[in-house]
Amino acid sequence: MNAEVYSLKIKTLRKQSNSKQKNKFKKSTGEINFAYAAAKAAEDKKGENISLLDVSRLTVVADYFMIVTARSSPQIDAIAKNIEANLSLLNLKPISKEGNSSSSWIILDFGNLVVHIMQENERNYYNLERFWSNALVVNNKLWKKAS
């Protein structure tokens, strides 16, 4: 995936989030808990280097971005499916999903939470943490303790 494709995906996500109704959560305990649930679901499928970023003061696209590294395309798919399954238990379904089971990067958009699951090469190349370096990093001890 090159930078142009990534830029188009972000533009698509922005259009979708503007044209579709976002999940009706305000900054609340429930909102952070569903982000915690997504992080725990990624960890359950051996996702690595999980970063949960609070981007609410930086963009209208989402309140949280989660970035997860996986070792292979099948693991990316397994993590994505586990996150979808766990959040569906909370009555949350993705607004959109980019990528498929053979992708090296899948994006799940839940409205207030956007999840990026990618292989290490893509993560190192695009370095989303650097791009969102002004975001608040949610301490992983908080979501590990909450689950």
Residue pairs with C-beta under 8 A, 6 or more apart in sequence:
1 104
1 105
1 122
1 126
3 126
6 126
9 98
9 107
10 61
12 96
12 98
13 61
13 96
13 98
13 107
13 109
13 114
14 61
16 95
16 96
16 109
17 60
17 61
17 62
17 95
17 109
17 111
20 95
21 111
22 95
22 111
22 112
23 92
23 110
23 111
23 112
25 31
25 34
25 111
25 112
27 56
27 63
31 63
31 64
31 112
32 64
32 138
33 146
34 87
34 90
34 92
34 110
34 112
34 113
35 52
35 64
35 66
35 113
35 138
35 143
36 52
36 142
36 143
36 146
36 147
37 86
37 87
37 90
37 147
38 66
38 83
38 86
38 87
38 110
38 113
38 115
39 50
39 52
39 66
39 140
39 143
40 86
40 143
40 144
40 146
40 147
41 79
41 82
41 83
41 85
41 86
41 87
42 50
42 66
42 68
42 79
42 82
42 83
42 115
42 117
43 50
43 144
44 82
45 75
45 78
45 79
45 82
46 70
46 71
46 75
47 68
47 69
47 70
47 75
47 79
47 117
48 68
48 69
48 70
48 71
49 67
49 68
49 69
49 123
50 66
50 67
50 68
50 69
50 140
51 66
51 67
51 68
51 129
51 137
52 64
52 65
52 66
52 137
52 138
52 140
52 143
53 64
53 65
53 66
53 67
53 129
53 132
53 135
53 136
53 137
53 138
54 63
54 64
54 135
54 136
54 137
54 138
55 61
55 62
55 63
55 64
55 65
55 132
55 135
56 62
56 63
56 64
57 136
58 132
58 134
58 135
61 114
62 109
62 111
62 112
62 113
62 114
63 112
63 113
64 112
64 113
64 114
64 138
65 113
65 114
65 115
65 116
65 128
65 132
65 135
66 113
66 114
66 115
66 116
67 116
67 118
67 123
67 128
67 129
68 79
68 115
68 116
68 117
68 118
69 118
69 119
69 120
69 123
70 76
70 79
70 117
70 118
70 119
71 119
71 120
72 119
73 101
73 102
73 103
73 104
73 119
74 101
76 99
76 101
76 103
76 104
76 105
76 106
76 117
76 118
76 119
77 100
77 101
77 106
79 117
80 97
80 99
80 106
80 108
80 115
80 117
83 108
83 115
83 117
84 93
84 94
84 108
87 93
87 94
87 110
92 110
93 110
94 108
94 109
94 110
95 109
95 110
95 111
96 107
96 108
96 109
97 106
97 107
97 108
97 109
98 106
98 107
98 109
99 105
99 106
99 107
100 106
104 118
104 119
104 121
104 122
105 116
105 117
105 118
105 119
105 122
106 116
106 117
106 118
107 114
107 115
107 116
107 117
108 114
108 115
108 117
109 115
116 128
118 126
